[in-house]
Amino acid sequence: MYKLGIDVGGTNTDAVLIDEDLSIVAAVKHPTSVDITQGIMGAMDAVLEASGIDRSQISQAMLGTTQCTNAIVERKGLAPIAVLRIGAPATVGIPPMVDWADDIRAVSVAETIIEGGFEYDGKRLAEFDEAACRAFFEGVKGRVEAVAISCVFSTVRNDDELSAARIATEVLGDGVHVSISSEIGSMGLIERENATILNAALYDVARRFTEGFAESLADKGVTNADVYLSQNDGTLMTMEYARRYPIFTIACGPTNSIRGASYLSHMDDAIIIDVGGTTTDLGVLAHGFPRESGVAVTIGGVRTNFRMPDVVSIGLGGGSIVREREDGTVTVGPDSVGYAITERALVFGGDTMCATDIAVRLGMAEVGDASLVAGISDELAEKAMAAIRELVEEGIDVMKVSNDDIDVVLVGGGSIILPTDLTGTSKVVKPEHSGCANAIGSAISKVSGTYEALVDYDEVPRETALERARTAAIEEAVAAGAVRGTVEIIDIEDVPLAYYPGHTNRVKAKAAGDLGK
């Protein structure tokens, strides 16, 4: 039996086939198309042809896609939604989407704030106004495809959100998607609400790309495979889960690369540098999984606080354009020829000097026709490489948490442009198949579950709270499709909250296990 992993990047769509022993059977790169589906099918064709396996033997297919990110950034394909906040009178001073740009705020057909919600300790702030909730949904019936529901401190108690979701389904019908904030974001009402609104607006996008992937597999004769989507914590989710929580696919590309880099390098702690055609993503591998960001993340101009990997992106890739200024200085990027590199780079007979041309000129890479870059002077090439080195070394400094040197793993098709003697590193490795690390990460990913709660240690002893968190995280992973006997706790923490009375801590646990076969 085999696993098929596919990851869609801005320049290339990568595909890999892995056998039941997790050995790589075939790995390919295929140019990403304007119509992403065509690029996926092209990559699928190439990897199936390269492997020569019986397609009926593929039991699992995994996809990492940028379509949700693109939909938010480009403001395309978003569903019309209604936004309900439960939190009057305490939160009426800041209405939903108050700081959103007009072009993306237009996804909301209507929004309102009704009475209800809770205090930080779970005590009721105001009684839930069921009549106002029902009237709001009656008013948007037939005008929306999805609903976003948020509530004050719903991460402590989500009673009112669940009541509102039930009413929404009663009034609007089962065909309308309902997103509730307690299942998506963390502490902080506005950022959590923002993430929930985006999740609801992505409903149609998620439906289209999940159905499209399933149809593409069927067209290629892959009919016996269970289908999964990559999510941004380095693990997998089912098609149904992806339709409910499409926002969790955002930034899955970098996390796939981090997981793939860990597998290929046999390292559990390192900085991962994933170099594509246009950008370079730097992330941190901690205990075999991507380090999670501890701050709010802005997506398409919208500030959110749902889980996101701690990743820094810089405008450097294999297709980054190299320019020599009149004063003799040399710049690299941030603009790039992107997926047109095989047409525009000098080594491929084009007319644009790119970072890949510099790597070939300096003897660091063997792609294209080296004779076509022989005219680049030594001085220009060295200056360009110095600019490349400076960009990456600054990124490494940003990701490090101490002055100590750290291991680095280079992956991605564009990693040929980077030297391996980088300042601030103890060693730099570039494993075999590193160019397809993202697809490999998708194919070998596990299934996870996360639990988070506020706990007052004066009422619940610390060890009891941590054990409850461990148990709950494991159950979440099993519910998501993990084999119970393989589930392990990969991270657990408790953070004291000084601005809360007593000894209140935010307790969080994450578990991950193998996908059922």
Buried (B, 14 or more C-beta within 10 A) or exposed (E): EBBBBBBBBBBBBBBBBBBEEEEBBBBBBBBBBEEBBBBBBBBBBBBBEBBEBEBEBBBBBBBBBBBBBBBBEEBEBBBBBBBBBBBBEBBEEEEBBEEBEEEBBEBBBBBBBBBBBBEBBEEEBBEBBBEBBBEBBEEBEEEBBBBBBBBBBBBBBBBBBBBBBEBBBEBBEEEBBBBBBBBBBBBBBBBBBBBBBBBBBBBBBBBBBBEBBBEBBEEBEBEBBBBBBBBBBBBBBBBEBBBBBBBBBBBBBBBBBBBBBBBBBEBEEBBBBBBBBBBBBBBBBBEBBBBBBEEBBEBBEBBBBBBBBBBBBBBBBBBBBBEBEEEEEBBBBBEBBBBBBBEBBBBBEBEBBBBBBBBBBBEBBEBBEBEBBEEBEEEBBBBBBEBBBEBBBBBBEEBBEEEEBBBBBBBBBBBBBBBEEBEBBEEBBBBEBBBBBBBBBBBBBBBBBBBBBBBBBEEBEEEEBBEBBBBBBBBBBBEBBBBEEBBEBBBBEBEEBEEBEEBBBBBBBBBBBBBEE
